[in-house]
Amino acid sequence: MKLFYEWGTKQLQKHGEELCGDNVSIARHADYVTLALSDGLGSGVKANILSILTTRIVMHLMENKLPLSEVVDTLGKTLPVCDVRKLAYSTFAIGQFSSDGHARVVEFDTPSFILLRRRKHVAVPYEKRQIQEKTIRESELHLQMGDWIVFVSDGVVNAGIGGLYPLGWGLDKISRFLEEHCHPNLSAQELADKLTQTVWDLYCNKPGDDVSVAVIKVRHKLTATVLTGPPADRNTDKAVVAKFTQRRGFLAVCGGTTAKVVARHLGGKSLEVDLATVKPDVPPLARVEGIDLTTEGILTLTKTNDLLHSGADKETVKFGTDGASALVRLCMDVDHIHFMVGLSVNPAHQNPELPRQLGMKLAVVREIAEELRKRGKEVTVETF
């Protein structure tokens, strides 16, 4: 099975500065994930511009499918060196992580990345080579399910310097901290937040340098399929339900008629409505054995769309008992959402007194899909 890379990032700017002089950029492609972390020389606006320039060059070249070696070579020739301090204006770390587990990381003048396996720090061998008088570290490794990869900027390594840790926190202590906290149930973002909070505390709430943390968690992809609306051709009901129930991951049904069709073709399973979940603008949830979430159709989808457009996330709907909140939570909990949209016309929705959205199920689903993509989700839509 292919590996999936979940990521989380967190940054702090140096005390007294308005902008962070580091930049982190991560992009998901069909079969791999690319990460670029850059630390601009100094701090503030100039460092911010230099680090953004570096990560954008990396991402542009990677999107054009240049080999990593050529990307590094281009950066080596492009990034200038400060005449006074004899330091590169911007340092960088680049990682490319393939879905088959193969990974390659190149680093220039940045703290070494940290690999955690079974909650233990694992040393990764590397080779050095010179590019345009710059010493580049290169590592190749094969990742496994449950691994964590953590990238940090100098501001993390130097945390506590002159205080609790006279020489700074250091990579060894950072690795031990990560070993203690990389619980399998933790998300990549939660681990990034924990590490950054500790750095903030070590700096006594006044970071002496820009701080960047990027965490990648290696796991299986989580999927959900949402079926809404019966097929345009009623003769295909059985085939559609079979296709739906055979899909991996979580299963959700949106629509009373659709739920009845599913229940019938699952061997006459009962459909139970939970009136305790009804709200003035959202009909109640229902239960069908074998289905993870069953809601009403277009009104719930429209409310879900409204919630997403207003910026709702998993945290803001954590305690919502209605169908729309439950659907948002489900979508936030997975990586890929596949919508199966039946194009059968519900006669009840042809009443001109009803809201305009009721005749626009597919349009609403597409809007939901777009909002989910903005949140980094993979979304596909199928009609039948």
N, C-alpha and C positions, 0 to 999 in steps of 0.2 A: 504494500500500500504506500502511496506517495506521502511524503512528509508535508506538514503545513507549518508555516512560520508566523507565529503571533508576535507582535512587537509592541513595545511601550517606550516612550521617551519622556524625559523631564530635563528642564534647564533652569538655571539661576544666573542672573547677571551679577557682575562684580558690584559690591556695595558702592553706591554713589553714581553708578552708570544707569542710563535709561534703556540701553540695548545690550543683549548678550553678544559677546565677541565670538562665540562658537556657533556652528550651524549643524543641524542633523537633518538628513533627508533620507527617506526610505520609500521604495516603490515596489509594488508587486507586479510581476509579469506573469505570463502564462505558466511557465515552469520554474521560475526562480524569483528570488527577492534580492534587491540590491540595496545596500546601505552605504551611506557616505557621511562621515563625521569630520568636520574641519574646525581647527582652532586658529583664528586669526591672530597675528602678532599684536600684543598689547591688549587693549580692551576698548569698549565704547564703539562709536559709529564706524571708525576706520576698520577696526577688527571685524565688526559685524559684516561690513561690505566685502572684505577679503574672504571671509569664511563662506558667505553665501555664494560668491563668485566661484569658489573652489567646488562646492557641492553641486552647483548648477552645471559646471563643466563636466563633472563626473557623470551626472545623471543624463545629460544630453548625449554624451559619447556612448554611454551604456545603452540608451534607448535606440541608438543607431547601430547597436550590435557590434561595436568595436571590441576586440579582445581586451581583456583586463590589462595585459602587458602594454598594449598600445595606449590605453587610457592613462596608465601610470607614466609612460614615456612622454605623452602630451603634457601632463601636469608638470613633470620634471622640467620640460622646456619652457612652460608658460609661467610658472610661479617665480617671481623675482626674489632676490635676496637683499636684505637690508644692508646697505654699504657700511653703516656705522656699527651695527651689532653683529653683522655677519650671520644673521639668522634668516630662515625662509619667512616670507611674509605670511605664509599660511601652511600649517601642517595638515595631514589628512590620514584617515583610515578608511579603506574601502573593503566591503565584504560582498561576496556573491554567493548565495545559498540556493542550491538546486533542489528540486522536489525529490530527487533520488538520494539526497543526503550528502552529495558532494559539495564541499564548501572551499572557497579560496578567499584569503584575507591578505591584503597588502597594507603596510603601515609605514608612514614616514614621520618620524620624530614625535610620535604620540605614545601614550602608555599602551602596553600590550593588552590585547583583548583577553578576557577571562572565559574559559570553558569550564562549565560545571556538569559533571555526569554522576548520577546517583548521589547528588548532594555533596560531591567532593570536587575540589579544583583539580583539573587535569592539565599537566604541562603539554603544550603543543609545540613540536619542533618547527623551526623556521630556517629559512635561508636568507642570506643577505646579498644584495647586489647594488651596484652603483649606477645611478641614472642622473646624468647632468650634475655630477658631483654631489648627489644626494644619496644617502644610504637607505635603501628600502628593505624592510623585512617582509618576507613572503611566507605564508603558511598554507598548506593544503591539508584538509582533514575530511573524515567521513562522519557525519553527524548521526546520532541515534535518537529514537523516540525518548522524550524526557530530558534531553540536553537543554542547557541554557547557555547563551553567548551574551556576554556583557561588554560593552564598549564604554570607556569613560575618558573625559578630557583631563588635562593637568589639574584643573581646579578641584577634582575629586581626590586625586592622589595627594595634593598638598593641603587638604583640609586638616585643621588643627595645628598647623605649623606655628611654632613659637608659643603654643599653649599646651593643650593636653598631649600633643605629639610634637616635640621640638623639631623633628625633621619631616613632619607631615604624616598623614595617615598611612600612605604607602600601599602598594599593590598586595602585599602579603596579608595585611590586616583587612583590606577590602575583600579579598578572596575568602577569608575566614568569616567575615560578616555575611557574605553571600551564601556560603555553605550553610549557615545557621538559618537563613531566611528563605531560601529557594524552595519552599514547600510546593509539592505538585499541584495543590489546589489554588495556588496563587496565580494571578494573571501576570503577564509581562509588565503591564502598566503598574500594577500594585507593587511589584518588586522594584521597578524604577522609582516609584514614589517613596518607598521605604528607604532606599539607598540615598536618595536626594535629601530626604528629611534629616537623615543622620549627618550628612554633609553640612546642612544648614545649622544643625545644632553644634557641630564641631567648630564652625566659624562664628559661633555665638550670635547668629542671626545677621552677621555682616560678612558675607563672602569676600575673601581677599582676592578671588580670581573668578573668571567665568566658569560655570559648572555645566557639564553636559553628561547625561546618562542615556544610553540606548540599550535596551534589553530585548533579546529575541528568545522566545520559548519554542522548542521543537515539539510538535504534537500532531495528532491526527486532525484532519479537517472536520469541523462540526457543520452539519447540514440540516436544513428544514425544508419541507415542501408544503405549500399552502394551496389547497384546492378550493376554488370558489366558482360557483355556477355550474349547473348541469351542462352536458354537451349539447351543441346545436342539434345533433342527430341522436335522438333518444335510444336508437338501436346500439349505440356505442357505449352506453352507460357501464355495462359490465367490464368492458375492456379498459375504460378510463379508470374505474375504481381499482381494477387489478394493477394497472400501471402505477397508480398513486400509492397503494399500500405496499408495493414491492420496493419502493424507494427507501434508501438508507436514511437514518437520522430521524428527526422529529417530524410528526405529521400533524397538520392543522387543517380544519375544514371551516370555511366561512360561508354561511348561508343555510337557512333552515331546509330548503328544498334539497340542496346539495347533501346536507347531513343525512336526510332521509334516504336519498339514493345510496349513499355509502353504507348506512346501517343495513339497508335491505340486501345489498350485495355482499355484505360480510356475514351472511347467514342469518339475517333477521335480528341483528343486535338491537337492543332497546336504545331509544333516544330519550334522555332525561334532561329536562330543563331545570336550571338552578336559579330560581326566582330571587334568591338572596343577592345575586350579582347584577340585578337590573339597576340602571341609572336613568335619569330623565332623558339623556341624549344617546344612551347606548343600551340596546336590548340585552337580555340576560345570556349568560353562558349556558352551554348544554354539555352533556357527556355521552360519548359513544365509546364502548369498549374497544380498545386497540388504537384509538385516536388520542393524541396528546392534548389537543386543544380544539374545541368546537365552539364557534361563535355564530351570531347572526351575520348576514352578508353585507350589503352595501352601506348601511348606516354605520356598522362597526368599522368597515374599511375606510369610510370617509372620516370618521373620528380618528382613526389611526393616522391617516394622512395629515389631519389637522395637528395632531400631537407632534408628529415628526417635523412638520413645517415650523412649529413654534419652538423647536429645539429640544424636544423631549429626548431623554436617554434612559438607560436602564435604571439609573439612580432616581430620576424624577418620577418614574412610574412604579417604583419599588413596592409601594403599598396599595396600588390600585387594584380593585377586585373586579373591574369591568372587563369586557372582552377586548376593547381597544388597548388598554394598558397591558393586558396579558399578551396580546399579539406583538406589541412593541418590545416587551421583555423577551419574548421568544426570538424575535429577529436580532436583538442585541446580543443574545447568548450564542449565536452561531456565526459561521463565517460565510456560508453560501445559502441563499434563500432562492428556491425555485417556485415560481407561481404557475399554477395550472389554472387557466381561466376558461371556463365554459361560456360559450356564446349564445346559449339558449336565452330567449327573451322571457322574462317573468311578467305575465299579464298584470300582476298587481302593481308593477312599476310604471305602467303606462298612464296612470292617473295624473292629469296635469296639475292637481293640487299638491302632489308630492314634490320634495326637493329636486332640483335639476340634476343633482349628482346621481340620483337613482338610475338614470338612463345612461350613466357613464362609468360602468364598473371597470372596463378595461382601461379607460383613461385614468381612473383613480389608482388602479394597480400600478400603472406606469409611473405615476407621480410618486407613489410610495417607493417604487424601485429606485427612482432617481435620488430620493432623499437617503435611502439606505446606502447607495453607492458613495454618496458624499461622506458617509461615516466609515468608509473603507470596506463595505461588504460587497461580496460578489453576488450579483442578482441576475437571474434569467427568468424570462417570461415565455410561457407556451400557451397557445390558444387551441381550442378544439370545438 
